[in-house]
Amino acid sequence: MNYKASTVSSSPGQSGKPFGIFGNHQLSRSKLASIVIIGVMVSMTIPRAVESVEQSNPAQVEHIAQEMAFNTVRLTQKAEERLGIKTVAIERRAVNQTRLYGGELILPLNQLPASAERSSSKDNQSVFTILPLMTPADQIRVAEAQVNADGQVQAAKVQVQAAQVLLARAQRLLRDHAGSQRAVDEAKVQFRLAQGTLAEAHARRQLLGPPLLAIAVPDRFWIRVPVYVGALNEINRQQSARMELLGNLNGQMGFVANPVSAPPSSNPIAATVDLFYEVANSNKEWQLGQKVQVLVPLQQTGESLVVPWSAVIMDIYGGTWVYNRRAPHTFVRERVQVSFIHGSEAVLASGPTPGSEIVIQGAAELFGTEVGFSK
């Protein structure tokens, strides 16, 4: 269909000029409507096409990094010998897990220092040593009370000896017909009263516990370990613990501390319960009240991957790795997660499969070769 351009006169007597296709108002409206519809369709089609492309390929990666590919180190036989590389098979076995707590050395309930006199009344049986720590002023007052109690015990012993001498003298005079039975009876009463006074003095001294100001160092200590009540079910109270001194920079294995039974002791404010272990002080090098660290055994949790601690290396971001010998002179760095350290071994939460050959000597040299700061 052919459309002719209409002419419109601006004024009478002036010739009309064509407006082109927009001369006809009805025709221009239909064309404008068509243009708008086409634009809307195009605008709706393009995002759908882009969205379909994104759904089919959501990420564009030129090279996908594989840990097994970029961290493989191949050495010559001579280089491996020069680095002194040694391997061991990783294994899965049961390991007694431990947890670190703080402890304090106290006197055992059934032992006095060597300088203290032992008696048949067992003055050393006292709950004083498991009470919470007192202030220095309280300790001085208790030490003074212990000195007074010791003096009363000595005085009572002197009275018993004097009453015993008087009784013996009265009995001898009665045998020689120079005394009376009344004197003997009175001497017996005085002797029994002296014995009762001595027993009372021993009982009072027993309540005050071992001497705080003793000079001699005991040959064994108890360790008081406060434990949060919510963690008691996780602790194996039947097995021995390991005590280590604070600042153990020499890597000593520590000392065996055996569990002992003691009267209940707790701290309600801190929600802790005290566990007690006994450790030998054969070298007389520890002091009463000394703070120590104790590795308390936990309940058995099953088998775990175990490797020597020397096989684990750590990168600058804190990641832990081991080198796995996949083939002769070929080593692959694999990521591991260390649960805890048990002596000279590392217990892993995840790592290579059991039986894999793990580098235990020369792992640091391999890491230096891989990252480029060692050739």
C-alpha positions, 0 to 999 in steps of 0.5 A: 500500500502506497501512502502519499505525504500530506501537505499542510499550509501554515497560512493562507496563500502559502504553499504547503510543504510535505511532512513526510511519513508523519504527515498523516497523524493516524499513520504515524501513531501506528508506526510509533506503536510498532516501534515501541512493541519491537523495542520492548520485545528486544529488551526482554529477549536480550536479558533472557539470552544472557541469563541462559548463557550464565546458567549454562556456564556460571564461572569462567576459569582459565586454569583450575588449580589442583593441589595434586598437580601444583605441589609435586616435588621430584628429586634426583636420587642424589638430591634425595640422599643429600637432603637425608629424606626418611619416610614412615607409613602413616597408621591409624590407632587408638591414642589417649587424648589429653587436655592441659590444665593448671595445677598446684603442688600441695602437701599430701593428707597422709604425710608430714615433712621429714622435720615434723614429728609423727605420732600415733594420733596421726596429726597429719590427717587434715582437710586443711591442705585441700582448702582454697588458697588463703591470703598471706595474712591468713597463712601467717595466722594459721602458722602462728596457730600451728606453733601454739598447738605444737607448744601445747602438745609439747607441754602436755607431753611434759605433764604426762612424763611428770605424772608418770614419775609421780605415779611410779614414786607413789607406787614405790613408796607403797611397796616400801610401806612408806606411802599410802594407797591414797597417794597412789590413787591420786597419782593415777588420776593425775597421770590419766588427766595428763594423758587426756590433755595430751590427746586433746592437744594432738586433736587440736593440732590435727585440725591445723594440718601440716606445718606451713613453715616447714623447712624440709621439702617433702619427698612427694606432693599432691597436685590439686587440679581444678576442672570445670564441672561440665568437663568432668564426664570427658576426663578419665579419672582412673588413668595417670596424668603427666605433670610438666613444669611451667616454661618447659623449654627443653621438651621434657616428657614430664613426670607421672602423676597417679590419681589419688582419693581425697575428700571432696573439694570444689569452688562454687564461684568458679564452678570447678571441682578439684582432682588430685594426683600424686607425684614423687619429688625424689630430687627435692626440687619442687616447692609447696604451692608451686604452679604446674601444668598437668596433661589430664587423660580423656575418655577413649575416642576411638582410632585416629591417624597418627604421624610423628610431629616432625613430619608436619610442616606449617605454612605462613597462613597456619596451614598444616601439611605433610609430604607423601611419597607417591612414587620413587623420588616424587613427593606430594604435599597434602593438607592435614588437620592436627587434632592434638599433639601427644608426646612426639606424635601428631594425631590428625583429624584428617589426612592421607590414607593409612599406609601412605609413606610420609616424610618424617625427616627432610620435610622442611627442606622439601618445603623450601625447595617447593616454594623456592627459598631453598635450592 
